[in-house]
Each structure stands twice: as C-alpha cells, then as structure tokens.
Amino acid sequence: MNNDCVEGENQRKVCDSCAYMANWLELPDDMLEHLTSFLPIQDYHRFSAVCRNWCIVAKQKRHAPAQQIPWLALGETEDIKKRKFYNIVEKHHYYLDVPQLHGKVLCGSSYGWLFTLDRKLNFYLVNPLSRECYDLPPPPPFYEGHLDLFEHDLPRYLEAESDDEEAHGYLREIFEELQRCLVLKAILDYDPSTRSDFTAVILYGEVNTPAFWRPGNDAWTVISGLPMGLEDITYFEGKFYTVRSPIADNYSLIYTFEVGPDPKATKIELQVPWKGDPNYAIEDRTRNFSINYLVVLFGKLHLVERFVEMSEHRLTTEFVVHKLDLEGNNYSTCRHIDGQAIFLGGSCSPVIVDPSQFPNCMKDAIYFTDLAYGHLDLYGAEDHGIFDMIGNSITPYYPRDVFHHTLAAPIWFTPNS
C-alpha cells in the first residue's frame, strides 16, 4: 500500500471519529437526561463540561445523580485555604473553595449538607457544592458559666483585635475549645434541597443535650425528659431516635422523641446488652469502651456497637450489629448485613451503600472514621478503616497519617448538588 493510500485511510478514520462524536453531541435531550440518572456526582459535572447542550441538560436536573458513595471530608490546605475531600472509590482528592467552610469545624453531615461552627460560635448549614447556606442560631448555653460566656465574654471576644493576644488570648482558647467540643452531632430529617420544612437536631454541651431547630425559628428548642450521655440520633418513620450507652449498667437504652411546640421523649422498653451478651465480663469494660450508633438498614432500625481499645492511640477493635424489633421489644445480632456497606462517623448521619454499584467498595463492611472529638492533639486521627464483618478484620482506606483539620477528625460527606 502506497503512502497516498495510507494517508487516505487515516483521513477516513479521522472523519469517522468526528462523525461518531457528532452523533453523540446530537443525542436528543430526553436520552441525555436518562443518561444522567446513571452518573455519580463527579461524572455528572464532567458530563456538563462536554458541550453547551449537555451543560443545559445537566443544569435542568430532571434526574437525580446515581447513588453516591461518601467522600471523606478532610482539612483545609494551609497554602490555598481550600477544603480537601477524598473519594475512596476513585482514590482521588478534590479541593473545594467554599468560603463558608474556611476555618470551620465540621460538626455534622447529612444529605450532602455540612454543619459548621467557627471560633466565634457562628453556626451554619452549608451545601458545599450548590453553595446554599442557612445561618443557624448558636447552640443554647448548657450551664451557668456558659451563659456568662455568651452574655459577657463573647461580645468582648468579638470586639477584640485579632493580634491582642495578651488581653484576649484566654478568651480565644476558651472559644476554640467550645468550637471543638460544643456540638457532638448534628443531623437532618429531610434534604433542605427538596423540602423547606426540614428539621435539624443536635446533641450539644457537656452531657450531649438534644435540641432542634426549624427554618424561621430564632433559637434552638431543648428537648427535656432525656438522660445524660446520649451518643447518637437518627430519624426513622417520622420520629427521632436516640441511644444512651451503658454507663452504670450493662445495657444500651433507646429513646424516641417528636419535635414541635411541646416536644416529648419516650423510653423504648428495649435493652440491648453489651455485645448482645448480658453476661459479658464487666472487667473487660475497664480495658475498652463502646460507642453506639443508630442505623436504618432495609427499613429496620439497627444498633451498631463500636468497641475501642484504651491504648495509646484509642483504636477500634470491632463492631457488632443488632437488628431492633421495636414492637416486640427484642433484638437479634447480625453476622452480616446482606452484602451492604455502612459508612459511620462521630458527627455524620450513617450512609448505606450497595457495593455492587461500586467495584472498589467492600460488601458486609463498616467504613468508619476517627472519633477523637477535640482530642487530636492527644490521639491523632489514626482510628479509621474498614471493618470486615465476615473476616472480623480491619484494613485502612487512607494512610494513617491522614491530613486532617487541626480541630476535628475527618467525617463522611455524601455529595449532593
């Protein structure tokens, strides 16, 4: 074959390729809209960058993106002040420049929205992708000294010069400590992107007091009638549920409450013993402690126990999952979770993922983040990994020297734009 033939063949290939691309660009809008329903959020944005017509289709958002796998929300980069996120499936970092996240502690994550708190105790609810934001009232005072801080010291702190270290350094330390530890967890009952009548609930203060807020309210409403030491909250079948870890006895206690003008709390007549074993050796609890989570899985409420060894670094050793029968006041311990994956963390709402849709996601596994609330200077942020329920083993999903915010451990964030 002579050179003219080769050149002609190459030109035909180029022309065929151009025609093929042109056909893609000319796909009807309804077909393009259908395609977007299969795309995760990062591919959804890549789709919108192909051409003008595809961008218009993507902005219409007639189909929600496909199920998202949570990203790990890390800290800010010191040089460019962008918040760092990690996609565990792509093994790729994303850097988002969101002013509402600058210098903030992330104290909650729900439906793709982040609860943030700054050093002056300004409280926000932010969607870092859509940039929507709600200004929230500050968390309520939880003891008399705290009330004095709000009424007397906070105004002085707000008026202080940033470089007035000698006069106001002690106030800065106090408010930075409050920023780290004031809010244990914050969740939503519905996605604010789809419903304006959503409710936010927090656990705050020294004894993890629950309180709720709705758009239009001037302050948080404290929910009374609940014990101290609550560890988690979730929304299930029109009610909020919360759990108290074993303290004086060997059982986890579960409560439910409704929000409204006269919020009421009710104790569920169901007690779950440590590890599901009422005879579990009490002396073992001197070497370990547990953290409880409430998770909705397959339309049922589950209690997930996380056991942490009291070592130099406070490392998680295992998880135990119990399915709760709220009507029969009973429970059953699960050996597996039917091939699903649970993403858990101290401040974020649990996320259930079907690993069959994500090749690099492990089934019957619990992905967990560090729970060093305000103690990263002591324990670091090394306690994270994947707990394999079948093999009863833990493997890391990120380097142990994880880059984190200096004030808070990483949390899960499910992209939602």
N, C-alpha and C positions, 0 to 999 in steps of 0.2 A: 504494500500500500504506500503510495507516494505521500509527500508532505501535504499536498493540496487536499488529499482525501482525509488525512488525519485532522487537518485544520477544520475541514468542513464537518467532520464528526464531532469535534469538540464544540463547534458553534451550535450544532443541533442540540447537544446535551445542555448547553447554557440556556438555549431558548426553551427547551423542555422544562428546565428547572424554573425559569421565570414564569412560564405558563402555569406550572404547578403551584407556585407561590401566589400568582394572581388569582387562581381558583380559590385558594384559602382565604385571601383577602375579600373575596366576593361572596363568601358564605352568607346566607340570609340571617337576619338578626335573631329570629327565633331559634335557629340552630346554634348560633353563638351563645345565646342566653342559656340554652340547655348545657352547653359545654362548661360554662362557668360553674354549674352546680357540682362538678366533679373536682374542682380545683381548691387546694388549700390556700390559705390567705396569701402566702408568699408568691404562689403561682398566679393567683388572681391579679396581683399587682403587675406581675410580668406580662400577663395577658393584656392588660390595659395599655402597656407600652408598645405593643406591636404596631398599631397604626391608629389613625384618628377614629375610624369607625369602631374598632374593637374597644377603644377607650370610652366612647359614648355608651356602648353596650354595658361595659363593666360598671360605669357610674350609675346606671339605672338600677342595678342591684335587685333585679326581679327574682333572682335565685340566690339564696344564701350560699356562701362558700361551703365546701365539703367539711366533714368533721375535722377539727383542728387538733393537733397534738400540742400540749402546752410547751411554751418556751420557759427557759429559766431566766428570771429577771435578776440580773446581777447589779453591780455598782456603776458609778459614773467613772468615765475615763478622766484622769487628772488633767490631761492637756487640752481636750476639746469639750469637756463637760457634757458628753453625751451618755445616755443610759445604755448599758450593754445588755443584750439578750442573747441567749444561746438556744439554738434549735437542735435538739438531741438526735433527731432523725437525719437531718442534713449534715449534722456536726459542723454547724456554721454559726458565726456570730453576726448579729445585727446591731447597729448603732443608731439609736433614735434621739433626735434633738427635740426634746419636749420641754419647754420652759417650766411647765407645772411640775416636772419631776426633778428639777435642779435642786440639789441639797436636801432632798426629802427622804424620809424613811418610808418604805412601803410597808404598811401595816395591815393590808388586806387585798385580796384579789378575788373577783367574782364576775363571771360573764364577760371577761375581757376588760373589766374596769379595775383600776387601782385606787385604793385608799392611800392617801399620802398625808404626812404630818411634818411640818418644818419646826425649826428651833423656837419659833415664836408661837407654836401650838396652833398655827393655821391649819385647818383640816380640809382636805379636798377629795373629791371623787373624780377621777380622770380616765378618759379613754385615750391611751397614748397614740392610737392610730387615727381615729377620727378627730382628735383634739377637743372633743366635747368635755366640759368641766362643770361640776357643781361645787359651789362654796358651801361647806358644811359648818354648822356651829362647832365650837370647840367642845371636846368631851367634858362632861359635867365634873365639877370638883368632887373628890371622893373622900376627903376628910377635912377637918377644920383648917389645918395648916395649909392644905392645898387651896382652900378658898382664899386664904390670906395671900397666897401667891398670885392668884388670879386678880384679886381686887387691889392689891398694893404693889407687889413686886413686878408683875407683868407690865403695867404701864411704864414703870421706871426702866425696865429692860428694853421695851420698845423705843423709848426715847433716848436710850444710851447711844453714845458714839461707838462705832464698831471697834475703834482702837483704844477705848477706855478700859483697858484690861485691869488696872489696879482697883478701880471703883466698882466695876461691874463684872469682874471675872467670876466671882462666886455665883452670881445670878446666871451667867452663861452656862456654867457647869450644871446647875440645877435644871435649867430648861432643856439642855441637851440630854440629861438623864431622863426627864419626862418624855422627850421625843422618842427615846429608845424603848421605854417600858410602859408608857401610858396606855396604849391600846394593844391588847393581846391578839385580837382577831376582829375582822370586820367582813360582813357578808351582805348579799342582796337576795331578796326573794325572787325578783324578776330582772330582766335585762332592761336598763333605762333606755336603750336604743329602740326598744319595741313597745315599752309601756311607761307612761309618765307617772302612774300611780304606784311606783315601786316603794319598797321599804328597805332601809338599811338598819342592820343590827350590829352592835359592837359588844365585846367584852373588854372592860377597861378597869384601870385602877389597881390598887394593891390586892384586892380579893376577887378580881375578874367579874365585876358587876355588869349585868346586861342592860342595855338601853337601846331605844330605837328612834329613828328619825324618818320623816317623810317630806317630800318637796312641799315647801310652803310653811313648814314648822320653823319656829325661831330657835328652838333648843331641842336637845335630846330628852326623851322621856325615860326615866329609870323604871325598870321592871322590878317590883318588890316581890317578896314571898319566895325567893330562891336562896339556896345556901351559898356559902363562900366556896371558893376553889373550883368554880366551873372551868372546864377545859376546852369545850368546843360547842359550836352551834351549827345547825343546818335547818333548811326549810324543806318540809315534807308534807304533802297532802293538805296544804292550806294552813299549816301551823309551823311554828318554830320549835325545835327540839334542842335540848342542851344536856350535857353529861358532866357529872362530878366524879372524879377519880377516887379510888379507895384511899382514904386517909386514916381514919380511926378503925375502920373495919376492913374486910376483905372483899368488898363488893363495890362495883360501879353503879351509881344511881342516875336515873334518867328522868328528865322533867320536860314538860311541854308548856308553851305559853302562846297566847294570842295577843296581838298588838291592837291598840285602839284607845278610845277615851279612858277606859278602865281596864288596863292590861292585867290579866290574871295568869298565875302559874299553877300547874298541877303536877304532882308527882306521879310517875308511872309505877304501878305496882310490879316492877320487874327489876330484879337484882342480878347482875352478872358478876360472878366471882373472878378473881384474878386468874387469867389464862383458862377460864372456864372450869376451874378446879377449886371447889370450896375447901379442900384440904391442902391447898398449896402451902408449902413450908413458909411460915411467916419470917423466918430468919433470912430467907433469900431476898426479901424485900429490903434488907439493910444494905445489900450489895447492888441492888438495882432499883429503878423506879419505872413507872409506866406513864404514858401519855395516851389519852383516849381520843378517838375521832368518831364522828357520826357520818356515815356514808350511805347514800341512796344507790342501791345496785339492783337492777332488774325489778324496779318498782317496790322494793322492800328496804326497810331501814336496817343498816348493819352497824355494829360497834366494832371498831378496829383498835386493838391494843398494840401499842408500840413500846417495846422494852429496851431500856437504855442502861448500859453498864456504867457504874460510877467509877470510871477510871480517869486518868489524867486528861483525856480528851472527850469524855462523855460520848461513847459510841453506841449506836443502835445495834442490838444483837438479833432481834427477831420481831415479827408481827404475828398476831393471832386475830382471826376474823370470826365474828359471831353474827348470824342472822337473827334478828329480833322478831318475835311474834308479839306484837303489841296488844292484840285482842286476847290471846291466851296467856299473856304474861310469862312467856317462856322464850328460850333461845336455843340455837343449835350452832355448834362450832364447825366452820367450813375448812375442809382440807384444800380446796381450790376455789377459784371464783369464775368457773366456766370459761376459761380462756381470756378473760378480760384483764385489763391493766388499770390500776388505781394510782393516781398522782396525788400525793399527800404532802402537806407542809404545815408549818405552825400557824401561818396567818391566812392562808388561801383556802377557798372552797375546794373540796375534793373534785377531781375530774376523772370520769370513767372513759376509757379509750378502748376501741376494738382493735387489737394488734393486727388482725387480718388485713386492715387497710394501710398498715404502716410496716414495711418489711423489717425495719430495724427495731421494732418495739417488741418487747418480750411479753408473752402471754402468761397468765396466772402469776402476775408480778405486781409489786408495790414500789413505785418510784417515790422516793422521799427526799426532802431537803433537811438541812440542819435546823435544829430548834433552839439554838443558843440565843434566846431572847435577851438582847442587851449585854451578852457576856462574851462577845467575840474576842475581846482582849484577853480573856482567860482561857477559852476553849477553842478559838479559831472557828472556821466554818468547814470542818473536815467531815462532819457526820452527815453524809449524803450518799445515796446509792440506790441499787435495785435489789429488792428482796424477792428471791425466787421461792414461791410458796411450795412448789413441788420438790425442789432440791434443798430447801431450807438453807440457802446461802445468800450472801450479799456481794455484789460486784459494783464497782464505781461506774458512773456515766459521765464523769467530769474529773479532771485532775484534782487531787486532794488539796493542792494549794490554790483552790478556786478563788478567782478575783471577785471580791465582794465589797459591798458598801461598808465603810468603816463602822456604821452604826447598826446595821441589821443584816441578818443572814439572807441568802437568796430565797425567792419564793417562786412558785409556779404562776405563769400568766398565760391565758389562752387568748390568742389574737382574735379580735372582733372589730371589724370596721364597718 
